[in-house]
């Protein structure tokens, strides 16, 4: 091989290696904002009292407008983030959720059940509009939760999900 062929081969290999794991084919890619000056993390706890598996309700920590690009357990379309939360509670391998809001009223939202959370690999958290990342998903009152107050490692506020109109 000549030096020119070697240089072209090295350039092509370097281009392939420097690739990213972003979702280039996703219809929501244009919603992925540029890095923010300040990180808008805050926690929100949702309480859904109609669950059969969780008689006292369901709780989770939510980080709006962020997603976690970690390993996925499963994905599915859904009308509501509550279905995501319920599926995660019923699957012992689920550690977190990404919920993507519908792009239009005719569309369904999209749920990703994740086998990792932001504490496993913080570099995989990214800003993403019209999406919410959920972790610490569990039954309210269960002993495996971080805190009953709903405030974990970030500033947070507790919301009773039964007060929202559906």
Order of alpha helices (4+ residues) and beta strands (2+ residues): alpha-beta-beta-beta-alpha-beta-beta-beta-beta
